[in-house]
Amino acid sequence: MQRSAGLYAIALLALTQAVFGALRSLELFQIGSDLFKQGLLIMPLVGTMAYARGLFIGVVVSLYVAFAVGSFMGRGWASSAGMVAAIINLLLVLGILIRGEFVLQGLLWSVIPVLILWYLLSFARGEPIVQ
């Protein structure tokens, strides 16, 4: 099986996105831990929501890692994992933009998923990503 340089580049971008996502997930767990220590009802509830968001981002990180590893190993399911990870990531970015966060932050989080989707959809005509 021969893999293209483009596939290696996309897999490395997916690993980069996974590292940044893991750091964001850890940050949300830290925020959740800090909020658990405050108040009786409302703040621990907000802390639980921060934990849930961190866990959700952790699942997306796992999908990015699965895509990268599957791409390096030449597995057929890798493109599905990458597509699901990129779509969920873009939906999370859309949520950030709807909440009124900085547009630049949303753009930075959406560059790699857009590149991954572009690469995967360019092979959507039934051509395998690994030849």
N, CA, C and O atoms as CSV, one atom per row, in Angstrom:
chain,resi,resn,atom,element,x,y,z
A,1,MET,N,N,0.834,-1.180,0.000
A,1,MET,CA,C,0.000,0.000,0.000
A,1,MET,C,C,0.883,1.249,0.000
A,1,MET,O,O,1.793,1.390,0.817
A,2,GLN,N,N,0.599,2.112,-0.903
A,2,GLN,CA,C,1.365,3.347,-1.024
A,2,GLN,C,C,0.521,4.512,-0.527
A,2,GLN,O,O,-0.619,4.701,-0.951
A,3,ARG,N,N,1.098,5.278,0.371
A,3,ARG,CA,C,0.389,6.433,0.906
A,3,ARG,C,C,1.020,7.691,0.332
A,3,ARG,O,O,2.233,7.762,0.133
A,4,SER,N,N,0.188,8.666,0.074
A,4,SER,CA,C,0.689,9.905,-0.512
A,4,SER,C,C,1.230,10.835,0.574
A,4,SER,O,O,0.933,10.681,1.759
A,5,ALA,N,N,2.023,11.792,0.135
A,5,ALA,CA,C,2.549,12.790,1.067
A,5,ALA,C,C,1.415,13.644,1.629
A,5,ALA,O,O,1.488,14.114,2.765
A,6,GLY,N,N,0.364,13.842,0.828
A,6,GLY,CA,C,-0.788,14.600,1.305
A,6,GLY,C,C,-1.477,13.916,2.466
A,6,GLY,O,O,-1.926,14.572,3.407
A,7,LEU,N,N,-1.562,12.587,2.400
A,7,LEU,CA,C,-2.182,11.845,3.498
A,7,LEU,C,C,-1.359,11.977,4.774
A,7,LEU,O,O,-1.913,12.145,5.860
A,8,TYR,N,N,-0.030,11.899,4.640
A,8,TYR,CA,C,0.824,12.098,5.807
A,8,TYR,C,C,0.644,13.498,6.391
A,8,TYR,O,O,0.573,13.656,7.610
A,9,ALA,N,N,0.571,14.502,5.537
A,9,ALA,CA,C,0.398,15.875,6.010
A,9,ALA,C,C,-0.932,16.038,6.727
A,9,ALA,O,O,-0.993,16.673,7.780
A,10,ILE,N,N,-2.002,15.470,6.169
A,10,ILE,CA,C,-3.320,15.576,6.797
A,10,ILE,C,C,-3.337,14.829,8.126
A,10,ILE,O,O,-3.932,15.300,9.095
A,11,ALA,N,N,-2.691,13.670,8.176
A,11,ALA,CA,C,-2.636,12.915,9.431
A,11,ALA,C,C,-1.854,13.686,10.493
A,11,ALA,O,O,-2.235,13.688,11.664
A,12,LEU,N,N,-0.778,14.330,10.099
A,12,LEU,CA,C,-0.023,15.148,11.058
A,12,LEU,C,C,-0.830,16.360,11.522
A,12,LEU,O,O,-0.752,16.745,12.688
A,13,LEU,N,N,-1.599,16.960,10.622
A,13,LEU,CA,C,-2.486,18.055,11.027
A,13,LEU,C,C,-3.541,17.559,12.013
A,13,LEU,O,O,-3.887,18.261,12.963
A,14,ALA,N,N,-4.052,16.346,11.785
A,14,ALA,CA,C,-5.037,15.773,12.709
A,14,ALA,C,C,-4.417,15.547,14.085
A,14,ALA,O,O,-5.065,15.784,15.104
A,15,LEU,N,N,-3.170,15.092,14.120
A,15,LEU,CA,C,-2.497,14.927,15.413
A,15,LEU,C,C,-2.276,16.274,16.093
A,15,LEU,O,O,-2.381,16.379,17.315
A,16,THR,N,N,-1.972,17.298,15.308
A,16,THR,CA,C,-1.815,18.646,15.869
A,16,THR,C,C,-3.131,19.126,16.481
A,16,THR,O,O,-3.149,19.669,17.585
A,17,GLN,N,N,-4.218,18.923,15.761
A,17,GLN,CA,C,-5.535,19.313,16.277
A,17,GLN,C,C,-5.860,18.514,17.537
A,17,GLN,O,O,-6.472,19.042,18.465
A,18,ALA,N,N,-5.454,17.244,17.574
A,18,ALA,CA,C,-5.695,16.418,18.751
A,18,ALA,C,C,-4.933,16.940,19.961
A,18,ALA,O,O,-5.460,16.938,21.073
A,19,VAL,N,N,-3.704,17.386,19.755
A,19,VAL,CA,C,-2.920,17.929,20.872
A,19,VAL,C,C,-3.576,19.191,21.417
A,19,VAL,O,O,-3.724,19.344,22.629
A,20,PHE,N,N,-3.972,20.100,20.519
A,20,PHE,CA,C,-4.623,21.327,20.985
A,20,PHE,C,C,-5.973,21.026,21.635
A,20,PHE,O,O,-6.344,21.669,22.617
A,21,GLY,N,N,-6.701,20.064,21.101
A,21,GLY,CA,C,-7.973,19.675,21.701
A,21,GLY,C,C,-7.783,19.061,23.071
A,21,GLY,O,O,-8.577,19.313,23.978
A,22,ALA,N,N,-6.736,18.254,23.238
A,22,ALA,CA,C,-6.458,17.656,24.545
A,22,ALA,C,C,-6.112,18.729,25.570
A,22,ALA,O,O,-6.528,18.652,26.725
A,23,LEU,N,N,-5.351,19.727,25.140
A,23,LEU,CA,C,-5.030,20.830,26.058
A,23,LEU,C,C,-6.290,21.596,26.452
A,23,LEU,O,O,-6.441,21.984,27.610
A,24,ARG,N,N,-7.190,21.814,25.504
A,24,ARG,CA,C,-8.457,22.503,25.799
A,24,ARG,C,C,-9.317,21.661,26.738
A,24,ARG,O,O,-9.954,22.189,27.649
A,25,SER,N,N,-9.329,20.352,26.509
A,25,SER,CA,C,-10.097,19.463,27.369
A,25,SER,C,C,-9.562,19.488,28.801
A,25,SER,O,O,-10.338,19.534,29.756
A,26,LEU,N,N,-8.245,19.457,28.947
A,26,LEU,CA,C,-7.655,19.534,30.286
A,26,LEU,C,C,-7.965,20.865,30.958
A,26,LEU,O,O,-8.181,20.921,32.169
A,27,GLU,N,N,-7.986,21.932,30.171
A,27,GLU,CA,C,-8.326,23.239,30.721
A,27,GLU,C,C,-9.768,23.243,31.243
A,27,GLU,O,O,-10.048,23.796,32.307
A,28,LEU,N,N,-10.673,22.623,30.490
A,28,LEU,CA,C,-12.070,22.560,30.933
A,28,LEU,C,C,-12.223,21.698,32.187
A,28,LEU,O,O,-13.050,22.003,33.045
A,29,PHE,N,N,-11.439,20.629,32.303
A,29,PHE,CA,C,-11.480,19.819,33.527
A,29,PHE,C,C,-10.963,20.623,34.714
A,29,PHE,O,O,-11.491,20.502,35.819
A,30,GLN,N,N,-9.941,21.440,34.496
A,30,GLN,CA,C,-9.424,22.294,35.567
A,30,GLN,C,C,-10.474,23.324,35.991
A,30,GLN,O,O,-10.670,23.562,37.182
A,31,ILE,N,N,-11.142,23.929,35.017
A,31,ILE,CA,C,-12.205,24.893,35.325
A,31,ILE,C,C,-13.322,24.206,36.102
A,31,ILE,O,O,-13.827,24.752,37.083
A,32,GLY,N,N,-13.709,23.009,35.662
A,32,GLY,CA,C,-14.755,22.265,36.360
A,32,GLY,C,C,-14.364,21.942,37.791
A,32,GLY,O,O,-15.197,22.026,38.693
A,33,SER,N,N,-13.108,21.573,38.011
A,33,SER,CA,C,-12.634,21.277,39.366
A,33,SER,C,C,-12.670,22.515,40.248
A,33,SER,O,O,-13.043,22.437,41.419
A,34,ASP,N,N,-12.287,23.649,39.692
A,34,ASP,CA,C,-12.325,24.896,40.461
A,34,ASP,C,C,-13.761,25.277,40.812
A,34,ASP,O,O,-14.020,25.763,41.913
A,35,LEU,N,N,-14.689,25.061,39.893
A,35,LEU,CA,C,-16.083,25.429,40.145
A,35,LEU,C,C,-16.753,24.489,41.142
A,35,LEU,O,O,-17.682,24.898,41.840
A,36,PHE,N,N,-16.302,23.243,41.222
A,36,PHE,CA,C,-16.868,22.300,42.190
A,36,PHE,C,C,-16.605,22.740,43.623
A,36,PHE,O,O,-17.375,22.403,44.523
A,37,LYS,N,N,-15.541,23.480,43.843
A,37,LYS,CA,C,-15.152,23.901,45.180
A,37,LYS,C,C,-15.937,25.107,45.679
A,37,LYS,O,O,-15.819,25.489,46.844
A,38,GLN,N,N,-16.742,25.711,44.796
A,38,GLN,CA,C,-17.431,26.943,45.168
A,38,GLN,C,C,-18.930,26.699,45.250
A,38,GLN,O,O,-19.483,25.934,44.459
A,39,GLY,N,N,-19.569,27.329,46.179
A,39,GLY,CA,C,-21.024,27.316,46.262
A,39,GLY,C,C,-21.598,25.961,46.660
A,39,GLY,O,O,-20.878,24.998,46.924
A,40,LEU,N,N,-22.938,25.934,46.691
A,40,LEU,CA,C,-23.630,24.717,47.089
A,40,LEU,C,C,-24.324,24.025,45.930
A,40,LEU,O,O,-24.316,22.796,45.850
A,41,LEU,N,N,-24.927,24.797,45.025
A,41,LEU,CA,C,-25.712,24.160,43.981
A,41,LEU,C,C,-25.357,24.643,42.578
A,41,LEU,O,O,-25.073,23.828,41.699
A,42,ILE,N,N,-25.370,25.926,42.362
A,42,ILE,CA,C,-25.208,26.462,41.016
A,42,ILE,C,C,-23.790,26.248,40.490
A,42,ILE,O,O,-23.624,25.737,39.382
A,43,MET,N,N,-22.781,26.619,41.240
A,43,MET,CA,C,-21.410,26.500,40.751
A,43,MET,C,C,-20.999,25.039,40.514
A,43,MET,O,O,-20.367,24.761,39.495
A,44,PRO,N,N,-21.327,24.094,41.408
A,44,PRO,CA,C,-21.012,22.698,41.077
A,44,PRO,C,C,-21.751,22.200,39.833
A,44,PRO,O,O,-21.237,21.349,39.107
A,45,LEU,N,N,-22.940,22.718,39.588
A,45,LEU,CA,C,-23.667,22.347,38.378
A,45,LEU,C,C,-22.958,22.880,37.132
A,45,LEU,O,O,-22.866,22.186,36.120
A,46,VAL,N,N,-22.463,24.099,37.210
A,46,VAL,CA,C,-21.696,24.674,36.102
A,46,VAL,C,C,-20.388,23.897,35.931
A,46,VAL,O,O,-19.928,23.700,34.806
A,47,GLY,N,N,-19.790,23.459,37.034
A,47,GLY,CA,C,-18.584,22.642,36.965
A,47,GLY,C,C,-18.843,21.315,36.267
A,47,GLY,O,O,-18.001,20.832,35.510
A,48,THR,N,N,-20.007,20.727,36.520
A,48,THR,CA,C,-20.379,19.487,35.841
A,48,THR,C,C,-20.525,19.713,34.346
A,48,THR,O,O,-20.141,18.860,33.545
A,49,MET,N,N,-21.078,20.857,33.969
A,49,MET,CA,C,-21.204,21.173,32.549
A,49,MET,C,C,-19.826,21.355,31.905
A,49,MET,O,O,-19.624,20.966,30.755
A,50,ALA,N,N,-18.888,21.939,32.636
A,50,ALA,CA,C,-17.524,22.093,32.114
A,50,ALA,C,C,-16.869,20.724,31.942
A,50,ALA,O,O,-16.171,20.484,30.957
A,51,TYR,N,N,-17.098,19.825,32.906
A,51,TYR,CA,C,-16.595,18.458,32.775
A,51,TYR,C,C,-17.175,17.768,31.548
A,51,TYR,O,O,-16.452,17.099,30.809
A,52,ALA,N,N,-18.478,17.928,31.329
A,52,ALA,CA,C,-19.133,17.279,30.189
A,52,ALA,C,C,-18.572,17.806,28.871
A,52,ALA,O,O,-18.339,17.036,27.939
A,53,ARG,N,N,-18.361,19.085,28.796
A,53,ARG,CA,C,-17.788,19.669,27.562
A,53,ARG,C,C,-16.352,19.178,27.353
A,53,ARG,O,O,-15.950,18.882,26.227
A,54,GLY,N,N,-15.586,19.094,28.440
A,54,GLY,CA,C,-14.226,18.567,28.342
A,54,GLY,C,C,-14.206,17.110,27.909
A,54,GLY,O,O,-13.339,16.704,27.135
A,55,LEU,N,N,-15.150,16.326,28.400
A,55,LEU,CA,C,-15.255,14.924,28.004
A,55,LEU,C,C,-15.629,14.808,26.532
A,55,LEU,O,O,-15.095,13.958,25.819
A,56,PHE,N,N,-16.537,15.654,26.076
A,56,PHE,CA,C,-16.956,15.643,24.674
A,56,PHE,C,C,-15.782,15.995,23.760
A,56,PHE,O,O,-15.589,15.365,22.720
A,57,ILE,N,N,-15.009,16.993,24.147
A,57,ILE,CA,C,-13.826,17.363,23.362
A,57,ILE,C,C,-12.806,16.223,23.397
A,57,ILE,O,O,-12.105,15.987,22.413
A,58,GLY,N,N,-12.724,15.522,24.522
A,58,GLY,CA,C,-11.839,14.361,24.609
A,58,GLY,C,C,-12.225,13.262,23.624
A,58,GLY,O,O,-11.353,12.589,23.073
A,59,VAL,N,N,-13.525,13.076,23.398
A,59,VAL,CA,C,-13.982,12.092,22.413
A,59,VAL,C,C,-13.559,12.525,21.010
A,59,VAL,O,O,-13.130,11.694,20.209
A,60,VAL,N,N,-13.675,13.804,20.710
A,60,VAL,CA,C,-13.246,14.313,19.401
A,60,VAL,C,C,-11.734,14.133,19.236
A,60,VAL,O,O,-11.264,13.788,18.152
A,61,VAL,N,N,-10.981,14.365,20.303
A,61,VAL,CA,C,-9.533,14.142,20.268
A,61,VAL,C,C,-9.240,12.680,19.937
A,61,VAL,O,O,-8.352,12.390,19.134
A,62,SER,N,N,-9.977,11.768,20.547
A,62,SER,CA,C,-9.786,10.345,20.273
A,62,SER,C,C,-10.075,10.014,18.817
A,62,SER,O,O,-9.394,9.180,18.221
A,63,LEU,N,N,-11.077,10.660,18.244
A,63,LEU,CA,C,-11.387,10.435,16.834
A,63,LEU,C,C,-10.264,10.944,15.931
A,63,LEU,O,O,-9.917,10.296,14.943
A,64,TYR,N,N,-9.696,12.101,16.269
A,64,TYR,CA,C,-8.568,12.616,15.490
A,64,TYR,C,C,-7.368,11.663,15.569
A,64,TYR,O,O,-6.716,11.400,14.558
A,65,VAL,N,N,-7.082,11.156,16.751
A,65,VAL,CA,C,-5.965,10.214,16.912
A,65,VAL,C,C,-6.251,8.935,16.133
A,65,VAL,O,O,-5.361,8.398,15.475
A,66,ALA,N,N,-7.495,8.442,16.205
A,66,ALA,CA,C,-7.857,7.237,15.448
A,66,ALA,C,C,-7.693,7.468,13.951
A,66,ALA,O,O,-7.222,6.587,13.231
A,67,PHE,N,N,-8.081,8.651,13.483
A,67,PHE,CA,C,-7.909,8.973,12.061
A,67,PHE,C,C,-6.442,8.968,11.676
A,67,PHE,O,O,-6.070,8.394,10.653
A,68,ALA,N,N,-5.604,9.605,12.488
A,68,ALA,CA,C,-4.177,9.693,12.152
A,68,ALA,C,C,-3.523,8.310,12.177
A,68,ALA,O,O,-2.781,7.951,11.263
A,69,VAL,N,N,-3.800,7.546,13.220
A,69,VAL,CA,C,-3.205,6.214,13.318
A,69,VAL,C,C,-3.729,5.313,12.202
A,69,VAL,O,O,-2.957,4.582,11.581
A,70,GLY,N,N,-5.027,5.361,11.950
A,70,GLY,CA,C,-5.607,4.563,10.872
A,70,GLY,C,C,-5.077,4.961,9.512
A,70,GLY,O,O,-4.908,4.106,8.642
A,71,SER,N,N,-4.811,6.242,9.310
A,71,SER,CA,C,-4.244,6.698,8.045
A,71,SER,C,C,-2.819,6.197,7.868
A,71,SER,O,O,-2.441,5.750,6.785
A,72,PHE,N,N,-2.026,6.271,8.941
A,72,PHE,CA,C,-0.649,5.775,8.863
A,72,PHE,C,C,-0.612,4.266,8.621
A,72,PHE,O,O,0.281,3.765,7.937
A,73,MET,N,N,-1.583,3.547,9.184
A,73,MET,CA,C,-1.609,2.086,9.051
A,73,MET,C,C,-2.357,1.624,7.800
A,73,MET,O,O,-2.331,0.439,7.467
A,74,GLY,N,N,-3.016,2.540,7.113
A,74,GLY,CA,C,-3.718,2.192,5.890
A,74,GLY,C,C,-5.060,1.515,6.112
A,74,GLY,O,O,-5.464,0.682,5.302
A,75,ARG,N,N,-5.750,1.845,7.172
A,75,ARG,CA,C,-7.043,1.238,7.486
A,75,ARG,C,C,-8.166,1.970,6.757
A,75,ARG,O,O,-8.116,3.186,6.574
A,76,GLY,N,N,-9.164,1.219,6.349
A,76,GLY,CA,C,-10.271,1.794,5.598
A,76,GLY,C,C,-11.195,2.663,6.429
A,76,GLY,O,O,-11.829,3.574,5.896
A,77,TRP,N,N,-11.282,2.400,7.724
A,77,TRP,CA,C,-12.177,3.156,8.591
A,77,TRP,C,C,-11.604,4.521,8.972
A,77,TRP,O,O,-12.298,5.329,9.590
A,78,ALA,N,N,-10.372,4.783,8.618
A,78,ALA,CA,C,-9.724,6.033,9.028
A,78,ALA,C,C,-10.443,7.251,8.469
A,78,ALA,O,O,-10.588,8.259,9.160
A,79,SER,N,N,-10.893,7.162,7.226
A,79,SER,CA,C,-11.548,8.330,6.633
A,79,SER,C,C,-12.863,8.646,7.344
A,79,SER,O,O,-13.223,9.815,7.488
A,80,SER,N,N,-13.582,7.615,7.787
A,80,SER,CA,C,-14.826,7.860,8.533
A,80,SER,C,C,-14.549,8.546,9.863
A,80,SER,O,O,-15.251,9.483,10.241
A,81,ALA,N,N,-13.528,8.080,10.570
A,81,ALA,CA,C,-13.181,8.702,11.851
A,81,ALA,C,C,-12.767,10.154,11.653
A,81,ALA,O,O,-13.145,11.021,12.441
A,82,GLY,N,N,-11.995,10.424,10.608
A,82,GLY,CA,C,-11.564,11.798,10.342
A,82,GLY,C,C,-12.715,12.698,9.967
A,82,GLY,O,O,-12.773,13.852,10.391
A,83,MET,N,N,-13.636,12.174,9.170
A,83,MET,CA,C,-14.779,12.981,8.751
A,83,MET,C,C,-15.686,13.306,9.945
A,83,MET,O,O,-16.138,14.442,10.090
A,84,VAL,N,N,-15.948,12.312,10.794
A,84,VAL,CA,C,-16.791,12.545,11.971
A,84,VAL,C,C,-16.120,13.547,12.910
A,84,VAL,O,O,-16.780,14.448,13.428
A,85,ALA,N,N,-14.812,13.396,13.131
A,85,ALA,CA,C,-14.093,14.320,14.011
A,85,ALA,C,C,-14.135,15.745,13.476
A,85,ALA,O,O,-14.364,16.688,14.233
A,86,ALA,N,N,-13.917,15.901,12.185
A,86,ALA,CA,C,-13.901,17.244,11.596
A,86,ALA,C,C,-15.283,17.888,11.647
A,86,ALA,O,O,-15.402,19.080,11.931
A,87,ILE,N,N,-16.326,17.108,11.373
A,87,ILE,CA,C,-17.684,17.666,11.398
A,87,ILE,C,C,-18.076,18.070,12.814
A,87,ILE,O,O,-18.639,19.145,13.022
A,88,ILE,N,N,-17.777,17.201,13.798
A,88,ILE,CA,C,-18.098,17.557,15.189
A,88,ILE,C,C,-17.308,18.785,15.611
A,88,ILE,O,O,-17.841,19.663,16.289
A,89,ASN,N,N,-16.033,18.855,15.213
A,89,ASN,CA,C,-15.217,20.008,15.538
A,89,ASN,C,C,-15.801,21.289,14.960
A,89,ASN,O,O,-15.837,22.317,15.636
A,90,LEU,N,N,-16.256,21.232,13.720
A,90,LEU,CA,C,-16.861,22.425,13.103
A,90,LEU,C,C,-18.174,22.802,13.780
A,90,LEU,O,O,-18.502,23.985,13.880
A,91,LEU,N,N,-18.922,21.815,14.243
A,91,LEU,CA,C,-20.148,22.120,14.995
A,91,LEU,C,C,-19.818,22.784,16.333
A,91,LEU,O,O,-20.538,23.682,16.771
A,92,LEU,N,N,-18.746,22.355,16.979
A,92,LEU,CA,C,-18.312,23.007,18.218
A,92,LEU,C,C,-17.879,24.448,17.949
A,92,LEU,O,O,-18.165,25.342,18.745
A,93,VAL,N,N,-17.193,24.670,16.835
A,93,VAL,CA,C,-16.797,26.033,16.461
A,93,VAL,C,C,-18.029,26.890,16.198
A,93,VAL,O,O,-18.076,28.055,16.590
A,94,LEU,N,N,-19.017,26.315,15.538
A,94,LEU,CA,C,-20.264,27.046,15.307
A,94,LEU,C,C,-20.915,27.438,16.629
A,94,LEU,O,O,-21.452,28.538,16.754
A,95,GLY,N,N,-20.870,26.547,17.610
A,95,GLY,CA,C,-21.393,26.869,18.936
A,95,GLY,C,C,-20.632,28.002,19.595
A,95,GLY,O,O,-21.220,28.844,20.273
A,96,ILE,N,N,-19.320,28.022,19.394
A,96,ILE,CA,C,-18.499,29.112,19.938
A,96,ILE,C,C,-18.912,30.440,19.309
A,96,ILE,O,O,-19.049,31.450,19.999
A,97,LEU,N,N,-19.106,30.426,17.999
A,97,LEU,CA,C,-19.472,31.663,17.308
A,97,LEU,C,C,-20.879,32.124,17.678
A,97,LEU,O,O,-21.122,33.326,17.778
A,98,ILE,N,N,-21.814,31.188,17.883
A,98,ILE,CA,C,-23.177,31.548,18.274
A,98,ILE,C,C,-23.190,32.180,19.660
A,98,ILE,O,O,-23.970,33.094,19.924
A,99,ARG,N,N,-22.321,31.689,20.547
A,99,ARG,CA,C,-22.257,32.253,21.897
A,99,ARG,C,C,-21.658,33.645,21.923
A,99,ARG,O,O,-21.729,34.328,22.944
A,100,GLY,N,N,-21.068,34.077,20.818
A,100,GLY,CA,C,-20.533,35.429,20.760
A,100,GLY,C,C,-19.065,35.530,21.099
A,100,GLY,O,O,-18.585,36.615,21.426
A,101,GLU,N,N,-18.337,34.426,21.030
A,101,GLU,CA,C,-16.898,34.473,21.276
A,101,GLU,C,C,-16.205,35.150,20.097
A,101,GLU,O,O,-16.844,35.520,19.112
A,102,PHE,N,N,-14.911,35.303,20.213
A,102,PHE,CA,C,-14.139,35.957,19.170
A,102,PHE,C,C,-14.175,35.145,17.878
A,102,PHE,O,O,-14.043,33.921,17.895
A,103,VAL,N,N,-14.354,35.839,16.770
A,103,VAL,CA,C,-14.390,35.175,15.462
A,103,VAL,C,C,-13.024,34.579,15.146
A,103,VAL,O,O,-12.947,33.504,14.551
A,104,LEU,N,N,-11.949,35.255,15.531
A,104,LEU,CA,C,-10.610,34.748,15.271
A,104,LEU,C,C,-10.378,33.401,15.956
A,104,LEU,O,O,-9.745,32.512,15.387
A,105,GLN,N,N,-10.890,33.254,17.171
A,105,GLN,CA,C,-10.767,31.986,17.882
A,105,GLN,C,C,-11.489,30.878,17.121
A,105,GLN,O,O,-10.970,29.769,16.994
A,106,GLY,N,N,-12.665,31.170,16.622
A,106,GLY,CA,C,-13.403,30.187,15.843
A,106,GLY,C,C,-12.701,29.827,14.547
A,106,GLY,O,O,-12.693,28.666,14.138
A,107,LEU,N,N,-12.112,30.828,13.900
A,107,LEU,CA,C,-11.382,30.567,12.654
A,107,LEU,C,C,-10.152,29.697,12.899
A,107,LEU,O,O,-9.849,28.806,12.106
A,108,LEU,N,N,-9.451,29.956,13.989
A,108,LEU,CA,C,-8.260,29.161,14.290
A,108,LEU,C,C,-8.616,27.697,14.563
A,108,LEU,O,O,-7.886,26.793,14.157
A,109,TRP,N,N,-9.740,27.466,15.253
A,109,TRP,CA,C,-10.157,26.094,15.555
A,109,TRP,C,C,-10.756,25.389,14.341
A,109,TRP,O,O,-10.926,24.170,14.366
A,110,SER,N,N,-11.080,26.131,13.277
A,110,SER,CA,C,-11.748,25.499,12.140
A,110,SER,C,C,-10.839,25.278,10.933
A,110,SER,O,O,-11.269,24.646,9.968
A,111,VAL,N,N,-9.611,25.767,10.948
A,111,VAL,CA,C,-8.735,25.631,9.784
A,111,VAL,C,C,-8.409,24.163,9.502
A,111,VAL,O,O,-8.591,23.695,8.378
A,112,ILE,N,N,-7.934,23.441,10.504
A,112,ILE,CA,C,-7.537,22.047,10.295
A,112,ILE,C,C,-8.731,21.157,9.949
A,112,ILE,O,O,-8.612,20.342,9.035
A,113,PRO,N,N,-9.885,21.270,10.635
A,113,PRO,CA,C,-11.018,20.438,10.220
A,113,PRO,C,C,-11.474,20.695,8.782
A,113,PRO,O,O,-11.878,19.764,8.086
A,114,VAL,N,N,-11.411,21.942,8.338
A,114,VAL,CA,C,-11.788,22.245,6.957
A,114,VAL,C,C,-10.807,21.587,5.986
A,114,VAL,O,O,-11.218,21.043,4.962
A,115,LEU,N,N,-9.513,21.636,6.306
A,115,LEU,CA,C,-8.524,20.986,5.446
A,115,LEU,C,C,-8.722,19.472,5.408
A,115,LEU,O,O,-8.597,18.854,4.350
A,116,ILE,N,N,-9.028,18.880,6.551
A,116,ILE,CA,C,-9.263,17.432,6.599
A,116,ILE,C,C,-10.492,17.070,5.783
A,116,ILE,O,O,-10.461,16.112,5.010
A,117,LEU,N,N,-11.579,17.824,5.944
A,117,LEU,CA,C,-12.782,17.550,5.155
A,117,LEU,C,C,-12.525,17.740,3.672
A,117,LEU,O,O,-12.991,16.944,2.856
A,118,TRP,N,N,-11.794,18.777,3.314
A,118,TRP,CA,C,-11.483,18.992,1.904
A,118,TRP,C,C,-10.706,17.815,1.341
A,118,TRP,O,O,-11.005,17.345,0.243
A,119,TYR,N,N,-9.717,17.334,2.076
A,119,TYR,CA,C,-8.919,16.214,1.596
A,119,TYR,C,C,-9.771,14.949,1.485
A,119,TYR,O,O,-9.701,14.239,0.482
A,120,LEU,N,N,-10.574,14.666,2.512
A,120,LEU,CA,C,-11.376,13.443,2.495
A,120,LEU,C,C,-12.480,13.499,1.445
A,120,LEU,O,O,-12.773,12.491,0.802
A,121,LEU,N,N,-13.091,14.664,1.266
A,121,LEU,CA,C,-14.168,14.768,0.271
A,121,LEU,C,C,-13.630,14.786,-1.157
A,121,LEU,O,O,-14.379,14.530,-2.100
A,122,SER,N,N,-12.349,15.082,-1.327
A,122,SER,CA,C,-11.789,15.020,-2.667
A,122,SER,C,C,-11.673,13.571,-3.147
A,122,SER,O,O,-11.519,13.318,-4.342
A,123,PHE,N,N,-11.748,12.625,-2.208
A,123,PHE,CA,C,-11.738,11.204,-2.543
A,123,PHE,C,C,-13.121,10.582,-2.411
A,123,PHE,O,O,-13.241,9.360,-2.332
A,124,ALA,N,N,-14.160,11.396,-2.385
A,124,ALA,CA,C,-15.521,10.910,-2.129
A,124,ALA,C,C,-16.102,10.126,-3.297
A,124,ALA,O,O,-17.160,9.514,-3.150
A,125,ARG,N,N,-15.454,10.125,-4.437
A,125,ARG,CA,C,-15.988,9.425,-5.607
A,125,ARG,C,C,-15.673,7.936,-5.590
A,125,ARG,O,O,-15.701,7.292,-6.638
A,126,GLY,N,N,-15.377,7.383,-4.433
A,126,GLY,CA,C,-15.132,5.969,-4.323
A,126,GLY,C,C,-13.669,5.578,-4.377
A,126,GLY,O,O,-13.337,4.397,-4.278
A,127,GLU,N,N,-12.805,6.543,-4.532
A,127,GLU,CA,C,-11.379,6.252,-4.543
A,127,GLU,C,C,-10.900,6.109,-3.113
A,127,GLU,O,O,-11.246,6.941,-2.274
A,128,PRO,N,N,-10.125,5.097,-2.804
A,128,PRO,CA,C,-9.619,4.940,-1.434
A,128,PRO,C,C,-8.565,5.985,-1.113
A,128,PRO,O,O,-7.876,6.475,-2.008
A,129,ILE,N,N,-8.437,6.327,0.162
A,129,ILE,CA,C,-7.415,7.314,0.534
A,129,ILE,C,C,-6.037,6.671,0.558
A,129,ILE,O,O,-5.026,7.369,0.484
A,130,VAL,N,N,-5.987,5.347,0.660
A,130,VAL,CA,C,-4.713,4.627,0.614
A,130,VAL,C,C,-4.731,3.747,-0.620
A,130,VAL,O,O,-5.637,2.931,-0.790
A,131,GLN,N,N,-3.739,3.906,-1.481
A,131,GLN,CA,C,-3.712,3.117,-2.719
A,131,GLN,C,C,-2.633,2.060,-2.651
A,131,GLN,O,O,-2.456,1.296,-3.600
